[in-house]
Amino acid sequence: MSLILQGSTSGSVTLQEPAVAGTSVLTLPVGTGTFVVNNVNSAIVSGTAVASTSNTSIDFTSIPSWVKRITVMFDGVSTSSTSFEIIQIGDAGGIETTGYAGACALVSNGSATVVTQLSSGFMFQNGGSGSYLISGSIVLTLLNASTNTWTASGSVAPAGSLNVHTVGGSKSLSATLDRVRITTVNGTDTFDAGTINILYE
């Protein structure tokens, strides 16, 4: 069976079901300019940018279950003291604060390298001052849906410095990811400048 959609002036689009046994489903999600084919969503959705000028953490919640990749973006972000920024992920049970594997590397002035491991989150700054204005992106990617395993990679750099911070790591959740938190290693320093947002797809 074919379904033909006629244009308002000319032309048409034909939806042709394949000549095989079974049922084919085309799901149109809520929103504009997106569609789902074979259970894959085409949407790239922007979150709401948050001014990182207060609070000890910034959360992005209600992330849909179909999401496979999340980009966390920073523009001129700094903290009130010396504890460095980290990303944590979580599910309906809350943010998970243990079990992260990986490290953050600081390349300073194109030569010196400092590497720091952290199990409480994906650290993406491990040198310099908390007053540095950090900009860049960290990408979280779903590696294995059956174990809810996510990987992290990306880099940030402070304004006015020849330093680059890069991160790589992984973390398995107990359920489907639905939230991302940006905080600090000690969890008590506050954000005092910049903007943070996410894209998910």
C-alpha positions in Angstrom: 0.0 0.0 0.0 1.2 3.5 -0.8 0.4 6.8 0.8 0.8 9.9 -1.5 1.1 13.4 0.0 0.3 16.1 -2.5 2.1 19.4 -2.4 0.0 22.6 -2.0 1.0 23.7 -5.6 2.8 20.9 -7.3 4.7 17.7 -6.6 4.1 14.9 -4.2 5.8 12.6 -1.7 5.0 8.8 -1.8 5.4 6.7 1.3 5.9 3.1 0.0 5.7 0.2 2.5 8.4 -2.4 1.7 7.4 -5.7 0.1 8.2 -7.8 3.1 6.1 -9.4 5.8 5.6 -7.5 9.0 4.5 -4.1 10.2 6.4 -0.8 9.4 5.9 2.2 11.7 6.8 5.8 11.1 6.7 7.8 14.3 6.5 11.5 14.3 7.7 13.0 17.7 6.4 16.1 19.3 8.3 19.1 17.9 9.2 20.7 14.6 11.5 19.7 11.9 12.2 16.2 13.3 11.2 12.6 12.5 11.9 9.1 13.5 12.9 6.3 11.2 13.7 2.8 12.5 13.5 4.1 16.1 16.2 6.7 15.4 15.3 10.3 16.1 16.7 13.0 13.7 16.4 15.8 16.2 19.3 17.9 17.5 17.8 19.7 20.5 19.2 22.7 22.3 18.7 23.0 26.0 18.2 26.4 27.7 21.4 28.3 28.2 22.1 28.8 31.9 24.1 31.7 33.4 26.8 30.1 35.5 26.9 32.9 38.0 25.7 31.3 41.2 25.0 27.9 42.8 27.4 25.0 43.4 26.0 22.9 40.5 24.0 23.3 37.3 21.7 20.5 36.3 20.1 19.7 32.9 17.3 17.3 33.5 14.4 15.5 31.7 16.8 14.4 28.9 14.7 12.0 26.7 15.5 8.3 26.7 16.2 8.2 23.0 19.3 10.4 23.3 22.6 8.9 22.2 24.9 12.0 22.3 25.1 15.1 24.5 27.3 18.0 23.9 28.0 20.2 27.0 29.1 23.7 26.0 30.9 26.3 28.1 31.5 30.0 27.5 33.6 32.0 29.9 32.8 29.8 32.9 34.7 30.2 36.2 34.3 29.3 39.9 34.7 31.2 43.1 37.8 29.3 44.4 40.3 26.7 43.4 38.2 23.5 43.0 38.1 22.5 39.4 35.0 21.7 37.3 33.6 18.3 36.6 30.6 16.7 34.7 28.5 14.1 36.4 25.7 12.0 34.8 22.7 10.3 36.3 19.3 8.5 35.9 16.0 8.5 37.6 17.8 7.4 40.8 19.8 10.6 40.9 23.3 11.9 39.9 26.0 9.2 40.3 29.2 10.4 42.1 31.4 7.3 41.9 32.7 4.9 39.3 34.0 7.3 36.7 37.0 6.1 34.7 39.4 8.4 32.8 41.6 11.4 33.2 42.0 15.0 32.4 45.3 16.2 30.8 46.6 19.8 30.9 48.9 20.9 28.2 50.6 24.1 29.3 52.4 26.5 27.0 52.6 23.8 24.3 55.0 21.6 26.3 54.4 20.6 30.0 51.6 18.0 30.5 49.9 17.2 33.8 47.4 14.3 33.9 44.9 13.9 36.7 42.6 10.9 37.3 39.2 11.3 39.1 36.5 8.7 40.0 33.8 11.2 41.0 33.1 12.7 37.6 34.6 13.7 34.3 37.1 16.4 35.2 37.7 18.9 32.4 40.0 21.4 34.1 43.0 20.3 36.2 45.3 23.3 36.4 45.5 27.0 36.6 43.1 29.1 38.6 39.4 28.9 39.5 39.1 32.4 38.1 40.1 31.3 34.6 37.3 31.8 32.1 36.8 28.4 30.5 35.3 27.9 27.1 34.9 24.7 25.0 32.8 21.6 24.6 32.7 18.1 26.1 30.8 15.4 24.2 29.1 12.5 26.0 28.3 9.5 23.8 26.3 6.3 24.6 28.6 3.4 24.0 26.4 0.5 25.1 22.6 0.9 25.7 22.3 -2.5 27.5 24.8 -1.4 30.2 24.0 2.4 30.0 27.7 3.0 29.4 28.7 6.6 28.3 32.0 7.9 27.2 33.3 11.5 27.5 35.8 13.4 25.3 36.5 17.0 24.5 38.6 20.0 25.5 38.3 23.5 27.0 40.7 26.4 27.2 40.9 29.5 29.5 40.8 32.9 27.9 44.2 34.7 27.9 46.2 31.5 28.6 48.2 29.1 26.5 46.7 26.1 28.3 44.4 23.4 26.9 42.5 20.9 29.1 41.3 17.7 27.5 39.3 14.8 29.0 38.6 11.2 28.2 36.7 8.6 30.2 33.6 6.4 30.6 30.9 5.7 33.1 28.1 3.0 33.3 24.8 4.0 34.9 22.3 1.7 36.6 19.5 2.9 34.3 18.8 5.1 31.3 20.5 8.6 31.5 18.1 11.5 32.0 20.3 14.2 33.6 23.7 15.9 33.5 25.3 18.0 36.2 28.2 20.4 36.1 29.8 21.0 39.4 33.2 21.1 41.1 35.4 18.5 42.7 34.7 19.6 46.2 31.0 20.4 45.5 31.1 23.6 47.5 32.7 26.2 45.3 30.2 28.2 43.4 30.1 29.3 39.7 30.6 33.0 39.3 30.9 33.8 35.6 29.9 32.5 32.1 27.2 30.4 30.4 26.6 26.7 30.1 24.2 24.8 27.7 23.7 21.4 26.2 22.8 19.9 22.8 21.3 16.4 22.7 20.6 14.1 19.8 
